[in-house]
Amino acid sequence: ADEVYDPYGAPITFFRSIGDEINQALDPVVTALTGVRAPH
């Protein structure tokens, strides 16, 4: 298998996509708190 897997057997891309969703959800909060858009 060429894909890199974490110790729990889930593809890294799975967690990366979830991280992107979390970042998108938190962007308005970070912007409201700091007045600056979160870097991506």
CHARMM-style PDB file with segment names, atoms N, HN, CA, C and O in Angstrom:
ATOM      1  N   ALA     1       0.853  -1.202   0.000  1.00  0.00      PROA
ATOM      2  CA  ALA     1       0.000   0.000   0.000  1.00  0.00      PROA
ATOM      3  C   ALA     1       0.882   1.243   0.000  1.00  0.00      PROA
ATOM      4  O   ALA     1       1.733   1.409   0.874  1.00  0.00      PROA
ATOM      5  N   ASP     2       0.678   2.102  -0.971  1.00  0.00      PROA
ATOM      6  HN  ASP     2      -0.013   1.967  -1.681  1.00  0.00      PROA
ATOM      7  CA  ASP     2       1.478   3.323  -1.057  1.00  0.00      PROA
ATOM      8  C   ASP     2       0.956   4.393  -0.114  1.00  0.00      PROA
ATOM      9  O   ASP     2       1.705   5.277   0.303  1.00  0.00      PROA
ATOM     10  N   GLU     3      -0.342   4.315   0.226  1.00  0.00      PROA
ATOM     11  HN  GLU     3      -0.949   3.597  -0.112  1.00  0.00      PROA
ATOM     12  CA  GLU     3      -0.914   5.367   1.061  1.00  0.00      PROA
ATOM     13  C   GLU     3      -0.375   5.269   2.483  1.00  0.00      PROA
ATOM     14  O   GLU     3      -0.104   4.178   2.985  1.00  0.00      PROA
ATOM     15  N   VAL     4      -0.224   6.416   3.118  1.00  0.00      PROA
ATOM     16  HN  VAL     4      -0.444   7.302   2.710  1.00  0.00      PROA
ATOM     17  CA  VAL     4       0.262   6.452   4.493  1.00  0.00      PROA
ATOM     18  C   VAL     4      -0.929   6.344   5.442  1.00  0.00      PROA
ATOM     19  O   VAL     4      -1.911   7.073   5.310  1.00  0.00      PROA
ATOM     20  N   TYR     5      -0.826   5.425   6.398  1.00  0.00      PROA
ATOM     21  HN  TYR     5      -0.027   4.833   6.506  1.00  0.00      PROA
ATOM     22  CA  TYR     5      -1.922   5.233   7.351  1.00  0.00      PROA
ATOM     23  C   TYR     5      -1.442   5.576   8.757  1.00  0.00      PROA
ATOM     24  O   TYR     5      -0.281   5.361   9.105  1.00  0.00      PROA
ATOM     25  N   ASP     6      -2.353   6.110   9.547  1.00  0.00      PROA
ATOM     26  HN  ASP     6      -3.296   6.285   9.264  1.00  0.00      PROA
ATOM     27  CA  ASP     6      -2.000   6.415  10.934  1.00  0.00      PROA
ATOM     28  C   ASP     6      -2.127   5.132  11.750  1.00  0.00      PROA
ATOM     29  O   ASP     6      -2.605   4.128  11.221  1.00  0.00      PROA
ATOM     30  N   PRO     7      -1.718   5.129  13.015  1.00  0.00      PROA
ATOM     31  CA  PRO     7      -1.728   3.894  13.816  1.00  0.00      PROA
ATOM     32  C   PRO     7      -3.106   3.259  13.924  1.00  0.00      PROA
ATOM     33  O   PRO     7      -3.207   2.063  14.197  1.00  0.00      PROA
ATOM     34  N   TYR     8      -4.166   4.027  13.718  1.00  0.00      PROA
ATOM     35  HN  TYR     8      -4.084   4.998  13.497  1.00  0.00      PROA
ATOM     36  CA  TYR     8      -5.512   3.484  13.882  1.00  0.00      PROA
ATOM     37  C   TYR     8      -6.058   2.939  12.569  1.00  0.00      PROA
ATOM     38  O   TYR     8      -7.166   2.403  12.535  1.00  0.00      PROA
ATOM     39  N   GLY     9      -5.290   3.070  11.481  1.00  0.00      PROA
ATOM     40  HN  GLY     9      -4.390   3.505  11.509  1.00  0.00      PROA
ATOM     41  CA  GLY     9      -5.675   2.452  10.236  1.00  0.00      PROA
ATOM     42  C   GLY     9      -6.526   3.331   9.343  1.00  0.00      PROA
ATOM     43  O   GLY     9      -7.014   2.871   8.311  1.00  0.00      PROA
ATOM     44  N   ALA    10      -6.714   4.584   9.717  1.00  0.00      PROA
ATOM     45  HN  ALA    10      -6.317   4.958  10.555  1.00  0.00      PROA
ATOM     46  CA  ALA    10      -7.499   5.491   8.877  1.00  0.00      PROA
ATOM     47  C   ALA    10      -6.550   6.295   7.999  1.00  0.00      PROA
ATOM     48  O   ALA    10      -5.473   6.682   8.452  1.00  0.00      PROA
ATOM     49  N   PRO    11      -6.929   6.553   6.757  1.00  0.00      PROA
ATOM     50  CA  PRO    11      -6.061   7.338   5.877  1.00  0.00      PROA
ATOM     51  C   PRO    11      -5.839   8.740   6.429  1.00  0.00      PROA
ATOM     52  O   PRO    11      -6.740   9.348   7.007  1.00  0.00      PROA
ATOM     53  N   ILE    12      -4.617   9.242   6.239  1.00  0.00      PROA
ATOM     54  HN  ILE    12      -3.885   8.748   5.770  1.00  0.00      PROA
ATOM     55  CA  ILE    12      -4.299  10.589   6.706  1.00  0.00      PROA
ATOM     56  C   ILE    12      -5.215  11.605   6.036  1.00  0.00      PROA
ATOM     57  O   ILE    12      -5.595  12.603   6.649  1.00  0.00      PROA
ATOM     58  N   THR    13      -5.569  11.352   4.778  1.00  0.00      PROA
ATOM     59  HN  THR    13      -5.260  10.542   4.281  1.00  0.00      PROA
ATOM     60  CA  THR    13      -6.416  12.309   4.062  1.00  0.00      PROA
ATOM     61  C   THR    13      -7.769  12.434   4.739  1.00  0.00      PROA
ATOM     62  O   THR    13      -8.407  13.483   4.659  1.00  0.00      PROA
ATOM     63  N   PHE    14      -8.213  11.377   5.404  1.00  0.00      PROA
ATOM     64  HN  PHE    14      -7.695  10.524   5.469  1.00  0.00      PROA
ATOM     65  CA  PHE    14      -9.488  11.435   6.121  1.00  0.00      PROA
ATOM     66  C   PHE    14      -9.421  12.497   7.211  1.00  0.00      PROA
ATOM     67  O   PHE    14     -10.326  13.321   7.341  1.00  0.00      PROA
ATOM     68  N   PHE    15      -8.348  12.472   7.990  1.00  0.00      PROA
ATOM     69  HN  PHE    15      -7.614  11.802   7.885  1.00  0.00      PROA
ATOM     70  CA  PHE    15      -8.203  13.457   9.058  1.00  0.00      PROA
ATOM     71  C   PHE    15      -7.952  14.844   8.493  1.00  0.00      PROA
ATOM     72  O   PHE    15      -8.382  15.844   9.069  1.00  0.00      PROA
ATOM     73  N   ARG    16      -7.251  14.903   7.359  1.00  0.00      PROA
ATOM     74  HN  ARG    16      -6.902  14.090   6.892  1.00  0.00      PROA
ATOM     75  CA  ARG    16      -6.961  16.207   6.766  1.00  0.00      PROA
ATOM     76  C   ARG    16      -8.253  16.865   6.304  1.00  0.00      PROA
ATOM     77  O   ARG    16      -8.429  18.071   6.477  1.00  0.00      PROA
ATOM     78  N   SER    17      -9.166  16.083   5.715  1.00  0.00      PROA
ATOM     79  HN  SER    17      -9.023  15.103   5.574  1.00  0.00      PROA
ATOM     80  CA  SER    17     -10.435  16.654   5.251  1.00  0.00      PROA
ATOM     81  C   SER    17     -11.264  17.112   6.443  1.00  0.00      PROA
ATOM     82  O   SER    17     -11.931  18.144   6.376  1.00  0.00      PROA
ATOM     83  N   ILE    18     -11.224  16.352   7.531  1.00  0.00      PROA
ATOM     84  HN  ILE    18     -10.681  15.514   7.586  1.00  0.00      PROA
ATOM     85  CA  ILE    18     -11.956  16.762   8.735  1.00  0.00      PROA
ATOM     86  C   ILE    18     -11.343  18.044   9.288  1.00  0.00      PROA
ATOM     87  O   ILE    18     -12.065  18.935   9.736  1.00  0.00      PROA
ATOM     88  N   GLY    19     -10.020  18.140   9.260  1.00  0.00      PROA
ATOM     89  HN  GLY    19      -9.433  17.416   8.896  1.00  0.00      PROA
ATOM     90  CA  GLY    19      -9.358  19.356   9.728  1.00  0.00      PROA
ATOM     91  C   GLY    19      -9.778  20.561   8.909  1.00  0.00      PROA
ATOM     92  O   GLY    19      -9.970  21.649   9.451  1.00  0.00      PROA
ATOM     93  N   ASP    20      -9.922  20.370   7.592  1.00  0.00      PROA
ATOM     94  HN  ASP    20      -9.765  19.486   7.151  1.00  0.00      PROA
ATOM     95  CA  ASP    20     -10.359  21.473   6.739  1.00  0.00      PROA
ATOM     96  C   ASP    20     -11.757  21.918   7.130  1.00  0.00      PROA
ATOM     97  O   ASP    20     -12.033  23.117   7.182  1.00  0.00      PROA
ATOM     98  N   GLU    21     -12.649  20.961   7.410  1.00  0.00      PROA
ATOM     99  HN  GLU    21     -12.425  19.988   7.368  1.00  0.00      PROA
ATOM    100  CA  GLU    21     -14.012  21.319   7.795  1.00  0.00      PROA
ATOM    101  C   GLU    21     -14.009  22.075   9.115  1.00  0.00      PROA
ATOM    102  O   GLU    21     -14.755  23.039   9.288  1.00  0.00      PROA
ATOM    103  N   ILE    22     -13.163  21.632  10.052  1.00  0.00      PROA
ATOM    104  HN  ILE    22     -12.557  20.849   9.912  1.00  0.00      PROA
ATOM    105  CA  ILE    22     -13.078  22.321  11.342  1.00  0.00      PROA
ATOM    106  C   ILE    22     -12.563  23.737  11.138  1.00  0.00      PROA
ATOM    107  O   ILE    22     -13.081  24.680  11.737  1.00  0.00      PROA
ATOM    108  N   ASN    23     -11.543  23.895  10.292  1.00  0.00      PROA
ATOM    109  HN  ASN    23     -11.122  23.130   9.805  1.00  0.00      PROA
ATOM    110  CA  ASN    23     -11.001  25.229  10.033  1.00  0.00      PROA
ATOM    111  C   ASN    23     -12.062  26.139   9.444  1.00  0.00      PROA
ATOM    112  O   ASN    23     -12.176  27.300   9.839  1.00  0.00      PROA
ATOM    113  N   GLN    24     -12.842  25.619   8.497  1.00  0.00      PROA
ATOM    114  HN  GLN    24     -12.750  24.677   8.176  1.00  0.00      PROA
ATOM    115  CA  GLN    24     -13.886  26.424   7.880  1.00  0.00      PROA
ATOM    116  C   GLN    24     -14.936  26.809   8.913  1.00  0.00      PROA
ATOM    117  O   GLN    24     -15.453  27.926   8.880  1.00  0.00      PROA
ATOM    118  N   ALA    25     -15.257  25.907   9.823  1.00  0.00      PROA
ATOM    119  HN  ALA    25     -14.838  24.999   9.850  1.00  0.00      PROA
ATOM    120  CA  ALA    25     -16.261  26.190  10.840  1.00  0.00      PROA
ATOM    121  C   ALA    25     -15.751  27.213  11.848  1.00  0.00      PROA
ATOM    122  O   ALA    25     -16.524  28.023  12.359  1.00  0.00      PROA
ATOM    123  N   LEU    26     -14.448  27.178  12.134  1.00  0.00      PROA
ATOM    124  HN  LEU    26     -13.820  26.520  11.719  1.00  0.00      PROA
ATOM    125  CA  LEU    26     -13.889  28.078  13.141  1.00  0.00      PROA
ATOM    126  C   LEU    26     -13.498  29.428  12.567  1.00  0.00      PROA
ATOM    127  O   LEU    26     -13.299  30.381  13.319  1.00  0.00      PROA
ATOM    128  N   ASP    27     -13.382  29.529  11.245  1.00  0.00      PROA
ATOM    129  HN  ASP    27     -13.544  28.754  10.633  1.00  0.00      PROA
ATOM    130  CA  ASP    27     -12.963  30.788  10.630  1.00  0.00      PROA
ATOM    131  C   ASP    27     -13.787  31.980  11.110  1.00  0.00      PROA
ATOM    132  O   ASP    27     -13.200  32.979  11.526  1.00  0.00      PROA
ATOM    133  N   PRO    28     -15.128  31.921  11.072  1.00  0.00      PROA
ATOM    134  CA  PRO    28     -15.908  33.085  11.529  1.00  0.00      PROA
ATOM    135  C   PRO    28     -15.638  33.422  12.989  1.00  0.00      PROA
ATOM    136  O   PRO    28     -15.632  34.593  13.369  1.00  0.00      PROA
ATOM    137  N   VAL    29     -15.413  32.396  13.808  1.00  0.00      PROA
ATOM    138  HN  VAL    29     -15.418  31.445  13.500  1.00  0.00      PROA
ATOM    139  CA  VAL    29     -15.156  32.635  15.234  1.00  0.00      PROA
ATOM    140  C   VAL    29     -13.817  33.332  15.412  1.00  0.00      PROA
ATOM    141  O   VAL    29     -13.705  34.313  16.147  1.00  0.00      PROA
ATOM    142  N   VAL    30     -12.800  32.810  14.727  1.00  0.00      PROA
ATOM    143  HN  VAL    30     -12.892  32.013  14.130  1.00  0.00      PROA
ATOM    144  CA  VAL    30     -11.467  33.412  14.835  1.00  0.00      PROA
ATOM    145  C   VAL    30     -11.501  34.842  14.321  1.00  0.00      PROA
ATOM    146  O   VAL    30     -10.889  35.734  14.907  1.00  0.00      PROA
ATOM    147  N   THR    31     -12.223  35.059  13.216  1.00  0.00      PROA
ATOM    148  HN  THR    31     -12.721  34.334  12.739  1.00  0.00      PROA
ATOM    149  CA  THR    31     -12.310  36.402  12.652  1.00  0.00      PROA
ATOM    150  C   THR    31     -13.002  37.345  13.630  1.00  0.00      PROA
ATOM    151  O   THR    31     -12.587  38.493  13.787  1.00  0.00      PROA
ATOM    152  N   ALA    32     -14.052  36.866  14.283  1.00  0.00      PROA
ATOM    153  HN  ALA    32     -14.389  35.934  14.155  1.00  0.00      PROA
ATOM    154  CA  ALA    32     -14.785  37.714  15.216  1.00  0.00      PROA
ATOM    155  C   ALA    32     -13.936  38.024  16.445  1.00  0.00      PROA
ATOM    156  O   ALA    32     -14.002  39.129  16.984  1.00  0.00      PROA
ATOM    157  N   LEU    33     -13.145  37.059  16.888  1.00  0.00      PROA
ATOM    158  HN  LEU    33     -13.092  36.161  16.450  1.00  0.00      PROA
ATOM    159  CA  LEU    33     -12.372  37.251  18.113  1.00  0.00      PROA
ATOM    160  C   LEU    33     -11.130  38.099  17.868  1.00  0.00      PROA
ATOM    161  O   LEU    33     -10.776  38.938  18.695  1.00  0.00      PROA
ATOM    162  N   THR    34     -10.471  37.883  16.738  1.00  0.00      PROA
ATOM    163  HN  THR    34     -10.759  37.201  16.066  1.00  0.00      PROA
ATOM    164  CA  THR    34      -9.182  38.532  16.510  1.00  0.00      PROA
ATOM    165  C   THR    34      -9.268  39.645  15.487  1.00  0.00      PROA
ATOM    166  O   THR    34      -8.378  40.494  15.423  1.00  0.00      PROA
ATOM    167  N   GLY    35     -10.335  39.658  14.676  1.00  0.00      PROA
ATOM    168  HN  GLY    35     -11.058  38.969  14.729  1.00  0.00      PROA
ATOM    169  CA  GLY    35     -10.438  40.645  13.615  1.00  0.00      PROA
ATOM    170  C   GLY    35      -9.559  40.301  12.428  1.00  0.00      PROA
ATOM    171  O   GLY    35      -9.423  41.101  11.502  1.00  0.00      PROA
ATOM    172  N   VAL    36      -8.952  39.100  12.448  1.00  0.00      PROA
ATOM    173  HN  VAL    36      -9.063  38.450  13.200  1.00  0.00      PROA
ATOM    174  CA  VAL    36      -8.080  38.675  11.357  1.00  0.00      PROA
ATOM    175  C   VAL    36      -8.535  37.296  10.901  1.00  0.00      PROA
ATOM    176  O   VAL    36      -8.818  36.427  11.726  1.00  0.00      PROA
ATOM    177  N   ARG    37      -8.607  37.093   9.585  1.00  0.00      PROA
ATOM    178  HN  ARG    37      -8.377  37.799   8.915  1.00  0.00      PROA
ATOM    179  CA  ARG    37      -8.981  35.769   9.092  1.00  0.00      PROA
ATOM    180  C   ARG    37      -7.864  34.775   9.382  1.00  0.00      PROA
ATOM    181  O   ARG    37      -6.681  35.093   9.259  1.00  0.00      PROA
ATOM    182  N   ALA    38      -8.258  33.576   9.766  1.00  0.00      PROA
ATOM    183  HN  ALA    38      -9.219  33.318   9.865  1.00  0.00      PROA
ATOM    184  CA  ALA    38      -7.275  32.543  10.068  1.00  0.00      PROA
ATOM    185  C   ALA    38      -6.525  32.158   8.802  1.00  0.00      PROA
ATOM    186  O   ALA    38      -7.144  31.994   7.751  1.00  0.00      PROA
ATOM    187  N   PRO    39      -5.215  32.011   8.876  1.00  0.00      PROA
ATOM    188  CA  PRO    39      -4.442  31.614   7.691  1.00  0.00      PROA
ATOM    189  C   PRO    39      -4.731  30.173   7.315  1.00  0.00      PROA
ATOM    190  O   PRO    39      -5.062  29.361   8.178  1.00  0.00      PROA
ATOM    191  N   HSD    40      -4.611  29.849   6.038  1.00  0.00      PROA
ATOM    192  HN  HSD    40      -4.342  30.509   5.337  1.00  0.00      PROA
ATOM    193  CA  HSD    40      -4.846  28.482   5.571  1.00  0.00      PROA
ATOM    194  C   HSD    40      -3.572  27.957   4.924  1.00  0.00      PROA
ATOM    195  OT1 HSD    40      -3.541  26.818   4.457  1.00  0.00      PROA
TER     196      HSD     40
END
